[in-house]
Structures are given as C-alpha cells and as structure tokens.
C-alpha cells in the first residue's frame, strides 16, 4: 500500500507518483495522438495504484479534460485526485487571463468537461502579467468555499510571484520545472514553500527522456520537435548528462528496475517534492513508471544520485 501525501494545508491526499496527461488529448502538443490510447493511459494509472491525475485546459484545449472525464467513470471519484489548470483564453491560446471572472468561469467549464462535481486542485497555469496574483487566488478561494475546488495552485511562477499570490496564505501547491538536471528551485523557492506549508510538484521530472537511460549517443530531432532547440540535448552538456545517467545503472540493477524508475524513486524520496508527475504517450509507459512505487532507495543511494547530478 503506497502511503498518500497531503496537499498543502488541505485534506487532499494523493499518491506521491502521479500522471502528467499532456499526451492525453494534447493534439496541439504532440502529433498522431490516439484518444482511445489516452483513455487507456488514464485507466492504466488508476489500475496501478496512481491516483493523482494532472491535466490542463491547454492540453488539447479541453480535450484532455474530456478524456479524463470519460476514463474515470466507473471508478470511485473520492479515491482520485484531479488537478487541472487554466489561463489560456479559448480561441486565443496566446492570450493569458487571470482575471477573477475568467478563472471562476474556467472552473465551471472544467467541471463539465471532467464530468465531476468538484476539482481537487485548480492551478493558475501561467501568470498573465497584469492581474495581481493574490486577487486571482482570492477568486479561486471563492470557488473553494462553494465546494467546487479543494486546493489552489499556481504554476510557471517565480519566487516573487509565489509570494504575491500567497499574500493571504491561500496557496496550497506550486508546479514548476524541476529535475535532477534543472535545480534552480532548490536555492530559494523550495525553502519558502516548506516554510509556508505549500506543496511542490515538478514538471518535466525525466527531462524530456534524458533521465530514462534511453539515450546513449548524440541524437537529432525534427525542427518541429520541442527537443530540437533544447540545449540539454546538445554538445558537451548532453554528453555529460548521459555519462552521469549511465552511472545510475548499478543502482537500477540492484532493484531489477529501469533507470527511469530509479529517477522517479529519487523524487518520491525527496522531502521537498510532494508528487512527481511523469507523462506518458502509451499505457505501457505508465505501467513501467508505476514500478517506481516499489523502489525505496536507501539514504546512501539517494545521496549518490543527488551528487551525480548536483553540478548539472
């Protein structure tokens, strides 16, 4: 039985391993996605002890939420944690809106697509640069008081923006980029979150596949692939990352696990990470990721992995 983790100051309890669903219905993000496979991905997570589903309006402009709404039918809703996000204006995805009116309507729209009476965590997906974030958060607190959402989150934010959003102590959770090779959050953000009882969820925890062990030599990507211009996949930095990833193999061998499972187990053990949400384009990847729940790293192994990537 996997021990649940608490979200901020709320009574929302999730599994420390979740599922990122940008490839479930995210047709605007990935080519050739299959909706039936998307539903299967979600069901596979739920059937393998993963109860935390992370989605957003921006994933297929509501399509991801619709597919999750389909997939959860027949399951005990009380045992599922659904997190979704909003900021993109329907029909104008490049325009961001954090106004109270927009966010309150976004909650109502998401509830319909998800076919549920409440959303466990609702995030402001991106700051719009004009609405004071504490006012945006207060609007979501109104929806919380109505019972429509249970926890308030913000995403893609700087430390100053977190402080602004949390002026009234209403923020429960932050979702930002963080991984073994992108560790800026450790300097100032994580200490603030810990001091204020705010949970942290990293996105891109496997660094677009770099931390899975599947790369062993120089690779190139098509110009429309998000990895094409990613400096992590180029030159000396790429070579150094791959070299360090390969040093994780002995630990993986000890647990008869994959390098990806060991990386996920590192996040699960990390006291500053509440839930880790690897994505998946196929149900079999979810099943493989779920195996990380069976790996409990020793302190020595955790520290070894930590030091391998500390300077990256």
LOGUKE-889571 format. One record per residue (C-alpha): residue number from 1; residue in one letter; chain; z, x, y. Coordinates in steps of 0.001 Angstrom, whole numbers, plus 500000, padded with zeros to 6 digits. Last residue first. Layout:
# residues N
     i   aa   ch       c3       c1       c2
   NUM    A    A        Z        X        Y
...
This chain:
# residues 312
     i   aa   ch       c3       c1       c2
   312    X    A   486115   524489   519973
   311    X    A   489184   526719   520232
   310    X    A   491549   524462   518271
   309    X    A   489073   523715   515487
   308    X    A   490444   525879   512676
   307    X    A   493960   525633   514140
   306    X    A   494207   521877   513560
   305    X    A   492795   522145   510050
   304    X    A   495478   524713   509160
   303    X    A   498200   522675   510887
   302    X    A   497355   519561   508836
   301    X    A   497245   521641   505655
   300    X    A   500672   523137   506421
   299    X    A   502127   519739   507312
   298    X    A   500905   518418   503959
   297    X    A   497919   516065   503998
   296    X    A   498269   512612   502503
   295    X    A   494928   511550   501001
   294    X    A   494659   508042   499516
   293    X    A   493718   506419   502836
   292    X    A   490831   508887   503134
   291    X    A   489170   507065   500209
   290    X    A   488313   504249   502631
   289    X    A   485689   506566   504145
   288    X    A   483757   506550   500843
   287    X    A   483831   502753   500608
   286    X    A   482721   502508   504229
   285    X    A   479842   504911   503519
   284    X    A   478822   502768   500512
   283    X    A   478551   499743   502820
   282    X    A   475833   501428   504857
   281    X    A   475384   502227   508556
   280    X    A   479010   503240   509003
   279    X    A   481371   503854   511898
   278    X    A   484603   505812   511836
   277    X    A   487518   504025   513546
   276    X    A   490755   506056   513653
   275    X    A   493898   504081   514497
   274    X    A   497099   505205   516241
   273    X    A   496307   508827   517103
   272    X    A   499004   510900   518844
   271    X    A   501081   511410   515664
   270    X    A   498060   512897   513813
   269    X    A   498471   512051   510110
   268    X    A   495719   509409   510155
   267    X    A   493578   511751   512248
   266    X    A   493884   514522   509642
   265    X    A   493166   512022   506834
   264    X    A   489882   511230   508605
   263    X    A   488939   514920   508548
   262    X    A   489936   515154   504876
   261    X    A   487803   512110   504021
   260    X    A   484838   513627   505876
   259    X    A   485270   516909   503965
   258    X    A   484999   514932   500741
   257    X    A   487898   514470   498339
   256    X    A   488976   515877   494994
   255    X    A   492336   516456   496741
   254    X    A   492354   520223   496102
   253    X    A   488582   520386   496612
   252    X    A   488904   518864   500096
   251    X    A   491484   521508   501012
   250    X    A   489156   524237   499742
   249    X    A   486223   522686   501702
   248    X    A   487911   522782   505137
   247    X    A   486500   526273   505772
   246    X    A   482997   524744   505720
   245    X    A   483863   522777   508866
   244    X    A   484731   526035   510663
   243    X    A   481316   527595   509944
   242    X    A   479536   524358   510886
   241    X    A   481327   524245   514258
   240    X    A   480480   527903   514967
   239    X    A   476778   527431   514147
   238    X    A   476546   524329   516369
   237    X    A   478217   526168   519261
   236    X    A   475898   529166   518866
   235    X    A   472704   527207   519163
   234    X    A   472532   523437   519387
   233    X    A   474012   520390   517687
   232    X    A   477203   520259   519770
   231    X    A   474996   520415   522894
   230    X    A   473830   516814   522218
   229    X    A   470264   516444   523527
   228    X    A   468668   515252   520271
   227    X    A   471894   513724   518891
   226    X    A   471250   510397   520662
   225    X    A   467960   510106   518728
   224    X    A   464988   509062   520898
   223    X    A   463660   512651   521098
   222    X    A   463633   512990   517311
   221    X    A   466291   515282   515870
   220    X    A   466457   518935   514909
   219    X    A   468753   520680   512452
   218    X    A   470079   524218   512096
   217    X    A   471869   524828   508809
   216    X    A   474769   523484   506765
   215    X    A   475089   519886   507927
   214    X    A   476607   517251   505627
   213    X    A   480141   518597   505969
   212    X    A   481455   515364   507493
   211    X    A   482725   516835   510760
   210    X    A   479272   517142   512336
   209    X    A   478420   513534   511467
   208    X    A   478170   512193   515038
   207    X    A   481468   513900   515933
   206    X    A   483473   512514   512982
   205    X    A   486014   510929   515331
   204    X    A   483214   509488   517552
   203    X    A   485736   507071   519117
   202    X    A   489430   507881   519307
   201    X    A   492037   505096   519330
   200    X    A   495259   505625   521265
   199    X    A   498301   503356   521546
   198    X    A   500285   502970   524774
   197    X    A   504066   503395   524589
   196    X    A   504266   504743   528162
   195    X    A   505489   508267   527346
   194    X    A   503030   508500   524431
   193    X    A   500111   507395   526597
   192    X    A   501018   509921   529313
   191    X    A   501334   512779   526777
   190    X    A   497966   511763   525249
   189    X    A   496090   511774   528558
   188    X    A   497266   515130   529897
   187    X    A   496100   518014   527709
   186    X    A   495427   516351   524343
   185    X    A   492620   514151   525708
   184    X    A   490466   517250   526273
   183    X    A   490142   517711   522523
   182    X    A   486476   517386   521613
   181    X    A   485934   519429   518405
   180    X    A   488682   517866   516251
   179    X    A   487764   514541   517810
   178    X    A   488348   512483   520918
   177    X    A   486240   510031   522908
   176    X    A   488303   507277   524445
   175    X    A   489945   504004   523354
   174    X    A   493190   503135   525142
   173    X    A   495810   500615   523965
   172    X    A   498611   498379   525204
   171    X    A   498030   498165   528965
   170    X    A   500349   495717   530783
   169    X    A   502827   498122   532418
   168    X    A   502157   496671   535891
   167    X    A   500422   499782   537252
   166    X    A   498749   500286   533831
   165    X    A   495148   499961   535018
   164    X    A   495729   502451   537831
   163    X    A   497447   504911   535483
   162    X    A   494644   504584   532934
   161    X    A   492101   505127   535726
   160    X    A   493874   508312   536805
   159    X    A   493870   509538   533181
   158    X    A   490122   508992   532970
   157    X    A   488645   505973   531189
   156    X    A   485996   505221   528581
   155    X    A   488021   502300   527207
   154    X    A   490761   499920   528279
   153    X    A   492866   497690   526051
   152    X    A   494986   494543   526260
   151    X    A   496749   493051   523231
   150    X    A   497194   489557   521785
   149    X    A   494192   487597   523055
   148    X    A   493541   483841   523396
   147    X    A   497241   482930   523317
   146    X    A   497148   481475   526852
   145    X    A   499564   484216   527955
   144    X    A   497114   486763   526580
   143    X    A   494264   485160   528533
   142    X    A   496346   485530   531707
   141    X    A   497048   489159   530714
   140    X    A   493288   489682   530621
   139    X    A   493096   488711   534293
   138    X    A   496030   491046   535033
   137    X    A   494064   493897   533397
   136    X    A   491136   493346   535776
   135    X    A   493547   493337   538721
   134    X    A   495139   496612   537472
   133    X    A   491637   498079   537176
   132    X    A   490802   497532   540829
   131    X    A   487230   496161   540660
   130    X    A   484646   498544   542164
   129    X    A   483815   501356   539767
   128    X    A   482803   499025   536925
   127    X    A   485280   500576   534474
   126    X    A   483807   500582   530958
   125    X    A   484652   498548   527822
   124    X    A   487553   496558   529283
   123    X    A   489173   496010   525918
   122    X    A   490377   492913   524076
   121    X    A   492694   493424   521101
   120    X    A   493806   490771   518599
   119    X    A   491224   488129   519511
   118    X    A   492230   484480   519124
   117    X    A   490828   481124   517937
   116    X    A   488097   482664   515786
   115    X    A   484388   482142   515200
   114    X    A   483601   485695   516377
   113    X    A   480731   484453   518552
   112    X    A   482846   481643   519969
   111    X    A   485864   483879   520690
   110    X    A   483548   486437   522324
   109    X    A   482293   483845   524823
   108    X    A   485846   482807   525782
   107    X    A   486936   486439   526244
   106    X    A   483826   487196   528330
   105    X    A   484615   484185   530562
   104    X    A   488035   485678   531381
   103    X    A   486440   489087   531933
   102    X    A   483775   487786   534323
   101    X    A   486177   485728   536430
   100    X    A   488680   488615   536681
    99    X    A   485941   491019   537851
    98    X    A   485326   493949   535519
    97    X    A   481515   493847   535741
    96    X    A   479059   496546   534713
    95    X    A   475326   496353   535370
    94    X    A   473119   498377   533016
    93    X    A   473279   495575   530441
    92    X    A   471570   493097   532780
    91    X    A   470794   490023   530657
    90    X    A   474484   489552   529901
    89    X    A   476535   491772   532261
    88    X    A   478077   494745   530438
    87    X    A   481878   494945   530747
    86    X    A   483237   493609   527449
    85    X    A   485148   494841   524408
    84    X    A   486244   493726   520957
    83    X    A   489159   494439   518642
    82    X    A   489709   492293   515563
    81    X    A   492798   492834   513396
    80    X    A   492610   491007   510060
    79    X    A   495601   489818   507986
    78    X    A   496131   486654   510043
    77    X    A   492468   485736   509504
    76    X    A   492998   485392   505745
    75    X    A   489465   485914   504424
    74    X    A   486999   483128   503580
    73    X    A   485004   483611   506792
    72    X    A   485457   487203   507968
    71    X    A   481798   488187   507469
    70    X    A   480273   485416   509587
    69    X    A   482401   486140   512667
    68    X    A   481747   489856   512067
    67    X    A   478019   489085   512184
    66    X    A   478412   487151   515443
    65    X    A   480493   489925   517038
    64    X    A   477830   492496   516147
    63    X    A   475131   490227   517609
    62    X    A   476885   489858   520956
    61    X    A   474613   492090   522988
    60    X    A   473574   494109   519915
    59    X    A   476689   496265   520156
    58    X    A   477371   495855   523888
    57    X    A   479532   492771   523214
    56    X    A   481930   495087   521425
    55    X    A   483333   495824   517942
    54    X    A   486326   497456   516261
    53    X    A   487539   495972   512969
    52    X    A   491039   496901   511721
    51    X    A   491882   495501   508247
    50    X    A   490793   498374   506005
    49    X    A   492239   497907   502490
    48    X    A   489020   498293   500540
    47    X    A   487920   494634   500397
    46    X    A   488210   494320   504182
    45    X    A   486013   497396   504686
    44    X    A   483473   496201   502111
    43    X    A   483361   492807   503833
    42    X    A   482492   494455   507159
    41    X    A   479769   496665   505657
    40    X    A   478355   493687   503698
    39    X    A   477931   491718   506924
    38    X    A   476014   494653   508400
    37    X    A   473947   495023   505235
    36    X    A   472844   491405   505686
    35    X    A   472041   492163   509334
    34    X    A   469760   495081   508455
    33    X    A   469432   497850   511034
    32    X    A   465998   499424   511413
    31    X    A   466584   501336   514651
    30    X    A   470051   502044   516089
    29    X    A   471626   501296   519470
    28    X    A   469852   498126   520656
    27    X    A   469980   496727   517127
    26    X    A   473772   497006   517116
    25    X    A   474188   494219   514562
    24    X    A   476707   496180   512502
    23    X    A   475833   499761   513483
    22    X    A   478267   499607   516442
    21    X    A   480899   498412   513965
    20    X    A   483683   501017   514029
    19    X    A   485915   500386   511024
    18    X    A   489644   501086   510860
    17    X    A   491951   503616   509232
    16    X    A   495546   503450   510509
    15    X    A   495670   499839   509249
    14    X    A   496634   497383   511936
    13    X    A   499733   495562   513142
    12    X    A   499681   493512   516363
    11    X    A   503273   492715   517433
    10    X    A   502699   494163   520888
     9    X    A   504241   497096   522809
     8    X    A   501394   499443   521909
     7    X    A   499555   498493   518721
     6    X    A   501827   498920   515697
     5    X    A   500654   500826   512626
     4    X    A   500484   499465   509079
     3    X    A   501594   501400   505982
     2    X    A   498886   501513   503325
     1    X    A   500000   500000   500000
